[in-house]
Amino acid sequence: MAGLRPGGNMKQNKLLRAARVTAIAAATVAVSLGASLAHAADIPNKTLVYCSEGSPAGFDPAQYTTGTDFTANTFTVYNRLVEFERGGTKVEPALAERWDVSPDGKVYTFHLRHGVKFQTTDFFKPTREFNADDVVFTFERMLDPNQPFRKAYPVQFPYFTDMGLDKLITKVEKVDPYTVRFTLKEVNAPFIQNMAMEYASILSAEYADQLLKAGKAADINLKPVGTGPFILKSYTKDATIRYEGNPDYWKAGAVKIKHLIFSITPDASVRVQKLKRDECQVMSYPKPQDIAPLKADSNIDMPSIPGFNLGYVSYNVQHKPLDKTEVRQALDMAINKKAIIESVYQGAGQLATNPMPPTQWSYDKNLKAQTYDPEGAKKLLAKAGYANGLPQEITLWAMPVQRPYNPNARLMAEMIQADWAKIGVKAKIVSYEWGEYIKRAHAGEDDTMLIGWNGDNGDPDNWLGTLLGCEAINGNNFSKWCYKPFDDLVQKGRNATDTGERTKIYTKAQQIFAQELPFSPIAHSTLYQPVSKKVIDMKIDPLGYARFDGVSVK
């Protein structure tokens, strides 16, 4: 998953870089954000420390696409109209109590929950409760480039555009203070699932108006206000994030800890030691070699589920010679994926053949991966006009962070580099700080890169459309691959409502992918969540995030 999405022209890119620089610079020092909570005594005076793997790029969910960002903002500060149940992908009511769909499938009417309060902080004190104005503002900001707040704080919305929602949603209307109507251009099967995703977190229109009048629109990314279970108190980049339980949270009994602290700890081995010393009670992303020792620790639980994820090597098809299918097929054929799974995943990974995991409905079980065959790869290169290997060095980007879909990107890159050298392809390994890595990748600076994806909503479109659709070229389609026969199927799948019909469509799309190979699937990994036995009801999330609503500590 990734971050900001630069647009197609230099002016936009400069504005986006400036916005990112401002956000990071302002977050480098601790930013005091909270107010004393008069009703905090209603929440158990417990503290939970989460050892996270990295710093969020910001606190405006619509701008970002990484699990690091979403754990820190989406599932703490905000809510959405509909949400995924804890520990699953079933959609349930949230800020909308219910919704209706018109007979033609193009109009969704959301009936909003009454009595929901926005968070009170030392920089914002709401004068009204959540209502339709907040929903309309949240979506108009993403839909309308001329919306005043959007003009004052010009950022991109990668998920929203990657899924084509900017073209799909034709109108968002306030019917009355507690009813909002969305009109779609066409039928869209995954619409409700998409509305549960992070980008759709509801902002306060009143707070946005206050920021706009003060000339501080960018503060929405640093000083967030939502309706969620936790209030952001302070953030010291690369060190800590501090939250307090929201005493006015609308979901009774869901906030069970007064103090939630993120201890930002990039080194997985250090996270393990902190967990063992009870310096944190939950940690992210253990290394494969740490799984057995953690399981053996009598003070730690290690729940696991099959990973709803995919780690892969992306090929930037806008860079020659990666625009040639034979070259991509050769690079794929030259990768010893079995060796990578043994060395990098160490028993916690399964060979990937498709652009989605086997647990995703519509997965094509008949799709076969290319056999590891260096000699065959050389023949494909020769067919593409490179009998002596590629004449120029290509870059191979390695992620600086650990993810379930890739627990050791540096080692994987080194193994792929050695594999490619055997067929006359010289690769230079490149890496950047995570936020910079994603930003530069969105801009298309890489030749090849290691990246991956955790499923977001349980729908096949979240893989095929978000990672490979033409609309996602400047977003999470890091391959920059736009292939009309494939994209036509993605659009057709969105417009179909019958699961059987959609499965047939997505099966054809997977077969086209396997032939064209805009990226090389490497592995799916098992998802582990190390947690202290002091922690009560921490559910492992199949979508790859950590959620602390409903969690308590002994």
C-alpha positions in Angstrom: 0.0 0.0 0.0 1.2 3.5 -0.8 1.1 7.3 -0.2 0.5 10.5 -2.0 -0.2 10.4 -5.6 1.5 13.1 -7.8 -0.5 14.4 -10.6 0.5 14.7 -14.2 2.0 18.2 -14.3 4.9 19.9 -12.6 2.9 22.5 -10.9 0.7 20.0 -9.1 3.8 17.9 -8.2 5.5 21.0 -6.7 2.4 21.7 -4.6 2.1 18.1 -3.4 5.8 18.0 -2.5 5.4 21.3 -0.6 2.4 19.9 1.2 4.3 16.7 2.1 7.4 18.7 3.2 5.3 21.0 5.4 3.5 18.0 7.0 6.7 16.2 7.8 8.6 19.2 9.0 5.7 20.2 11.2 5.5 16.7 12.6 9.2 16.4 13.4 8.7 18.1 16.7 6.0 17.0 19.1 2.8 18.8 18.3 0.6 19.2 21.3 -2.9 18.5 20.1 -5.2 17.6 22.9 -7.4 19.1 25.5 -8.0 17.9 29.0 -10.9 15.5 28.9 -13.5 16.3 31.5 -15.1 12.9 31.2 -11.9 10.8 30.9 -12.7 9.2 34.2 -15.5 7.3 32.4 -12.8 5.4 30.5 -10.8 2.8 32.4 -7.4 4.4 33.4 -5.4 1.9 31.4 -2.5 2.4 29.1 -1.7 0.3 26.0 1.6 0.7 24.0 1.8 -0.4 20.4 5.2 -0.9 18.9 4.6 0.2 15.3 7.0 -0.1 12.4 7.1 3.4 11.1 5.9 7.0 11.2 2.7 7.9 9.4 3.1 10.5 6.7 0.1 12.4 8.0 -3.4 12.2 9.6 -5.6 13.0 6.6 -6.7 9.5 5.5 -7.9 10.4 2.1 -4.3 11.3 1.0 -2.7 8.0 1.9 -2.7 4.3 1.1 -0.4 2.6 3.6 -1.2 0.4 6.6 1.2 2.5 8.7 -0.9 5.6 8.0 -4.3 4.0 8.4 -3.5 2.3 11.7 -2.4 5.8 13.0 -5.3 7.8 11.7 -8.3 5.9 10.2 -9.0 3.4 13.0 -8.1 5.8 15.8 -9.4 9.3 15.0 -12.1 8.7 12.4 -15.2 6.8 11.4 -16.9 6.2 8.1 -20.5 5.9 7.0 -20.1 2.1 6.9 -17.2 0.1 8.3 -15.8 -3.4 8.3 -16.5 -5.4 11.5 -13.5 -5.8 13.8 -11.5 -8.8 12.6 -13.4 -9.3 9.4 -14.5 -7.9 6.0 -18.3 -7.8 6.6 -19.7 -4.3 6.2 -21.8 -3.0 9.1 -23.5 0.4 9.8 -21.4 3.1 11.4 -22.1 6.8 11.0 -24.9 5.8 8.8 -27.5 3.7 10.6 -28.8 2.2 7.4 -28.9 2.8 3.6 -31.2 2.2 0.7 -30.4 1.4 -2.9 -32.7 2.5 -5.8 -34.1 -0.2 -8.1 -31.7 0.7 -10.8 -28.7 0.4 -8.5 -27.5 4.0 -9.1 -28.7 5.9 -6.1 -27.6 5.2 -2.5 -29.4 7.0 0.3 -27.6 7.0 3.7 -29.6 7.6 6.9 -27.2 9.1 9.4 -26.8 8.4 13.1 -28.1 11.0 15.5 -26.2 12.2 18.5 -22.6 11.7 17.2 -20.1 14.2 18.5 -16.9 15.4 16.9 -13.9 15.4 19.2 -13.2 18.4 21.4 -9.5 19.5 21.5 -7.6 22.6 22.6 -7.7 23.8 18.9 -11.3 23.0 18.1 -14.5 22.9 20.1 -17.5 21.8 18.0 -20.8 23.8 18.2 -22.9 21.1 16.7 -23.1 17.3 16.3 -22.2 15.3 13.2 -24.7 15.7 10.3 -25.1 15.6 6.5 -23.0 18.7 6.0 -19.9 16.8 7.1 -20.6 14.0 4.7 -21.2 16.3 1.8 -18.0 18.3 2.6 -15.9 15.1 2.9 -16.8 13.9 -0.6 -17.1 17.2 -2.3 -13.5 17.9 -1.3 -12.5 14.8 -3.3 -14.9 15.3 -6.2 -14.5 19.0 -6.9 -11.1 20.5 -7.7 -12.6 24.0 -7.3 -14.0 23.2 -3.8 -12.5 26.1 -1.6 -10.8 23.8 0.9 -9.3 21.7 -1.9 -8.0 24.8 -3.5 -6.5 26.0 -0.2 -4.9 22.6 0.4 -4.2 21.0 -3.0 -3.6 17.3 -2.4 -4.4 14.1 -4.3 -6.8 11.4 -3.3 -5.2 8.1 -4.6 -7.8 5.6 -3.5 -10.7 7.7 -4.6 -9.3 8.1 -8.1 -7.7 4.7 -8.3 -11.1 3.1 -8.0 -12.7 5.6 -10.4 -15.0 7.1 -7.8 -14.2 10.6 -9.0 -15.9 9.6 -12.3 -18.5 7.2 -10.8 -20.1 9.6 -8.3 -22.0 12.3 -10.1 -23.7 14.0 -7.2 -23.6 14.0 -3.4 -26.7 15.7 -1.9 -28.0 16.7 1.5 -31.6 15.6 1.5 -32.1 16.7 5.1 -29.8 17.2 8.1 -29.6 13.4 8.6 -29.9 12.0 5.1 -27.4 12.1 2.3 -28.0 10.8 -1.3 -25.2 9.6 -3.6 -26.0 9.4 -7.3 -23.8 7.1 -9.5 -23.1 7.3 -13.2 -23.5 3.6 -13.5 -24.1 0.4 -11.4 -21.0 -0.3 -9.2 -21.0 -3.7 -7.5 -18.4 -2.9 -4.8 -19.7 0.5 -3.9 -20.7 -0.2 -0.3 -17.4 -2.1 0.4 -15.5 0.8 -1.1 -17.4 3.2 1.2 -16.1 1.3 4.2 -12.5 2.1 3.1 -10.1 4.5 4.8 -10.3 7.3 2.2 -14.0 7.7 3.1 -13.3 8.8 6.7 -15.7 11.6 7.6 -14.2 15.0 8.4 -15.8 17.9 10.3 -17.0 20.6 7.9 -17.2 23.0 10.8 -13.5 22.4 11.6 -12.5 22.7 8.0 -14.2 26.0 7.7 -12.4 27.2 10.8 -9.0 26.2 9.3 -9.9 27.8 6.0 -10.8 31.1 7.6 -7.5 31.0 9.6 -5.5 30.2 6.5 -4.4 26.9 8.0 -6.1 24.3 5.8 -3.0 22.1 5.8 -3.4 21.6 9.6 -6.1 19.0 8.8 -3.2 16.7 8.1 -1.5 17.5 11.4 -4.2 18.2 13.8 -7.1 15.9 12.9 -10.6 16.0 14.3 -12.9 13.1 13.8 -15.7 11.1 15.5 -13.5 8.1 16.3 -12.6 6.3 19.5 -9.3 8.1 20.2 -8.2 11.7 20.2 -4.7 12.5 18.9 -2.8 14.3 21.7 0.8 14.6 20.3 3.1 13.3 17.6 6.9 13.2 17.6 8.0 11.9 14.2 10.0 8.6 14.4 9.4 8.5 18.2 5.8 8.4 19.6 2.2 9.1 18.9 0.0 9.7 21.9 -3.8 9.4 22.0 -6.5 9.6 24.7 -9.7 7.7 24.7 -12.6 9.7 23.4 -15.1 10.1 26.3 -17.9 11.1 23.9 -17.5 8.2 21.5 -20.9 7.3 20.0 -20.3 3.5 20.3 -21.0 2.7 24.0 -18.3 0.7 25.7 -16.0 0.5 22.7 -13.2 2.7 24.3 -11.6 0.7 27.1 -8.2 2.3 27.5 -7.5 5.9 28.5 -4.0 6.1 27.0 -3.0 4.7 23.7 0.7 5.2 22.7 2.4 4.2 19.5 6.1 3.6 20.1 7.6 3.9 16.6 10.2 1.2 16.3 11.4 0.4 12.8 13.6 -2.5 13.8 11.6 -5.7 14.2 14.1 -7.3 16.5 13.8 -4.3 18.8 10.0 -4.5 18.7 10.3 -8.1 19.9 12.5 -7.2 22.8 10.2 -4.4 23.8 7.3 -6.8 23.7 9.1 -9.3 25.9 10.1 -6.6 28.4 6.4 -5.4 28.5 7.5 -2.0 27.1 4.8 -2.5 24.6 1.9 -4.9 24.7 1.2 -5.2 20.9 3.7 -5.2 18.1 3.5 -5.1 14.3 5.1 -7.4 11.7 7.4 -9.9 13.4 10.3 -11.3 11.3 9.8 -14.9 10.2 12.7 -16.1 12.4 11.1 -14.5 15.5 7.8 -16.3 15.1 8.9 -19.6 16.9 10.5 -17.8 19.9 7.5 -15.6 20.3 5.2 -18.6 20.2 7.3 -20.2 22.9 7.0 -17.2 25.3 4.5 -17.9 28.0 3.6 -14.2 28.3 2.8 -13.7 24.6 -0.1 -14.8 22.4 0.5 -15.3 18.6 -2.7 -15.5 16.8 -2.4 -16.0 13.0 -4.6 -16.1 9.9 -3.9 -16.8 6.2 -2.6 -13.5 4.8 -5.0 -11.5 2.6 -1.9 -10.1 0.9 0.5 -10.3 -2.0 4.2 -9.4 -2.3 5.4 -8.7 -5.9 8.0 -7.1 -8.2 6.5 -4.3 -10.2 7.8 -3.5 -13.7 7.5 0.1 -14.9 6.2 -0.4 -18.4 6.8 3.2 -19.3 10.5 2.6 -19.1 12.2 0.8 -21.9 12.9 -2.1 -22.3 10.3 -3.1 -19.6 7.6 -2.1 -22.1 8.2 -5.4 -23.9 6.2 -8.3 -22.7 9.0 -10.8 -23.4 11.4 -8.8 -21.2 9.0 -8.9 -18.3 8.4 -12.6 -18.8 12.1 -13.2 -18.9 12.7 -11.3 -15.7 9.9 -13.3 -14.1 11.2 -16.6 -15.3 14.7 -15.8 -14.0 13.5 -15.3 -10.4 13.9 -18.3 -8.1 10.8 -17.8 -6.2 11.0 -21.0 -4.2 14.4 -20.0 -2.9 13.0 -16.5 -1.9 10.1 -18.1 -0.1 12.5 -20.3 1.9 14.9 -17.6 2.7 12.8 -14.5 3.1 9.5 -15.9 4.4 11.0 -18.9 6.3 8.0 -21.1 6.3 5.4 -18.4 6.6 4.9 -17.7 2.9 3.1 -19.4 -0.1 4.0 -19.1 -3.7 1.9 -16.5 -5.5 0.8 -17.0 -9.1 -2.1 -14.6 -9.4 -2.6 -10.8 -8.8 -4.7 -11.7 -5.7 -4.6 -14.2 -2.9 -6.3 -17.7 -2.9 -8.7 -16.6 -0.2 -10.2 -13.9 -2.5 -13.4 -15.1 -4.3 -12.9 -15.3 -8.1 -9.3 -16.5 -7.7 -8.4 -18.5 -10.7 -7.1 -21.8 -9.4 -6.0 -23.0 -12.9 -3.5 -20.2 -13.4 0.1 -21.5 -13.3 3.3 -19.6 -12.5 6.1 -19.7 -15.0 8.8 -22.3 -14.1 12.1 -21.0 -12.8 14.2 -21.3 -16.0 17.2 -19.1 -16.5 18.0 -20.6 -19.9 14.4 -20.0 -21.0 14.6 -16.5 -19.8 17.7 -15.9 -21.9 15.8 -17.1 -25.0 13.0 -14.7 -24.2 15.4 -11.8 -23.9 16.9 -12.8 -27.3 13.5 -12.9 -28.8 13.0 -9.3 -27.5 16.3 -8.3 -29.2 18.6 -8.7 -26.3 20.6 -11.8 -27.0 23.5 -10.6 -24.8 21.3 -9.4 -21.9 20.1 -5.9 -21.4 22.6 -3.2 -22.5 21.8 -0.8 -19.6 21.6 -1.2 -15.9 18.1 -1.1 -14.4 17.1 -0.1 -10.9 15.5 -2.5 -8.4 13.9 -0.7 -5.5 13.8 -2.3 -2.1 11.3 -1.2 0.6 12.9 0.2 3.7 10.1 -1.2 5.9 8.9 -4.7 6.8 5.4 -5.8 5.7 3.5 -9.0 6.0 3.7 -9.4 2.3 7.5 -8.8 2.4 9.3 -9.4 5.7 12.8 -8.6 4.3 12.8 -6.6 1.1 16.5 -6.0 1.1 17.3 -9.7 1.1 14.7 -10.4 -1.5 16.2 -7.6 -3.7 19.7 -9.1 -3.3 18.4 -12.5 -4.3 16.6 -11.1 -7.4 19.6 -9.1 -8.3 21.7 -12.3 -8.3 19.1 -14.2 -10.3 18.9 -11.5 -13.0 22.7 -11.3 -13.2 22.6 -14.9 -14.5 20.7 -13.8 -17.6 22.7 -10.7 -18.3 20.6 -8.2 -16.5 22.4 -5.8 -14.2 20.2 -4.4 -11.4 21.1 -1.6 -9.0 19.4 -1.8 -5.7 17.9 1.5 -4.6 16.0 2.4 -1.4 14.6 5.5 0.3 12.8 6.4 3.5 9.3 4.9 3.2 7.3 8.1 2.5 9.9 9.2 -0.1 9.9 5.7 -1.6 6.2 5.8 -2.2 6.2 9.3 -3.5 8.9 8.7 -6.0 7.3 5.4 -7.1 4.0 7.2 -7.7 6.0 9.6 -9.9 7.4 6.6 -11.9 11.1 7.1 -11.0 11.7 3.3 -10.6 12.4 0.7 -13.2 11.5 -2.2 -11.0 10.4 -2.2 -7.4 9.4 -4.4 -4.5 6.0 -3.6 -3.2 2.8 -5.4 -2.1 -0.8 -5.1 -1.1 -3.1 -6.1 1.7 -6.6 -6.4 0.6 -8.8 -3.5 1.7 -12.4 -4.6 1.2 -12.8 -8.2 0.2 -13.8 -7.4 -3.4 -11.7 -8.6 -6.4 -11.8 -5.1 -7.8 -9.6 -4.0 -4.9 -6.8 -6.1 -6.5 -7.4 -5.9 -10.3 -8.7 -2.3 -10.5 -6.7 -0.7 -7.7 -3.4 -2.3 -8.7 -3.7 -2.7 -12.4 -6.5 -0.5 -13.8 -5.9 2.4 -16.1 -7.4 4.9 -13.6 -4.8 3.8 -11.0 -1.7 4.6 -13.2 -0.7 7.6 -11.0 -1.7 5.8 -7.8 -1.3 2.2 -6.8 -0.7 0.9 -10.3 3.0 1.2 -9.9 3.6 -0.7 -13.2 2.0 2.3 -15.0 0.3 -0.5 -17.1 -2.8 0.4 -19.0 -4.0 -2.4 -21.2 -7.5 -1.9 -22.7 -8.6 -5.5 -23.0 -7.8 -6.0 -19.3 -9.2 -2.6 -18.2 -12.5 -3.2 -20.1 -12.9 -6.4 -18.0 -12.3 -4.4 -14.8 -15.0 -1.9 -15.8 -17.4 -4.7 -16.8 -16.8 -6.4 -13.4 -17.7 -3.2 -11.5 -20.9 -2.9 -13.5 -22.1 -6.5 -13.0 -24.0 -7.4 -9.8 -24.1 -11.2 -10.1 -21.2 -12.9 -8.3 -21.1 -15.8 -10.8 -20.9 -13.3 -13.7 -18.2 -11.2 -12.0 -16.2 -14.4 -11.3 -16.1 -15.2 -15.0 -15.0 -11.7 -15.9 -12.3 -11.6 -13.3 -11.0 -15.1 -14.3 -10.5 -13.7 -17.9 -8.7 -10.7 -16.4 -6.3 -12.9 -14.4 -5.5 -14.8 -17.5 -4.6 -11.6 -19.4 -2.5 -10.6 -16.5 -0.6 -13.9 -16.5 0.2 -13.4 -20.2 1.3 -9.7 -20.0 2.9 -9.8 -16.5 3.0 -6.1 -15.5 4.3 -7.4 -12.2 5.7 -10.7 -10.9 3.7 -12.2 -8.0 6.1 -13.6 -5.5 4.3 -14.7 -2.3 1.4 -14.5 0.1 2.3 -14.6 3.8 0.7 -15.8 6.9 -0.4 -12.9 9.1 0.8 -13.0 12.8 -0.2 -10.6 15.5 2.1 -10.8 18.6 0.3 -9.6 21.7 0.9 -9.6 25.4 -1.5 -11.9 27.4 -2.4 -8.8 29.4 -4.3 -7.5 26.3 -8.0 -8.5 26.1 -9.9 -8.9 22.8 -7.3 -7.7 20.3 -8.6 -9.1 17.0 -6.2 -9.8 14.2 -7.4 -7.9 11.2 -7.4 -9.7 7.8 -6.9 -6.3 6.1 -3.6 -5.8 7.7 -4.2 -3.0 10.2 -4.2 -2.7 14.0 -7.4 -1.5 15.6 -7.7 -0.6 19.3 -11.4 0.1 19.7 -12.9 -2.7 21.8 -9.4 -3.6 23.2 -8.7 -3.5 26.9 -5.8 -4.3 29.2 -5.8 -6.5 32.4 
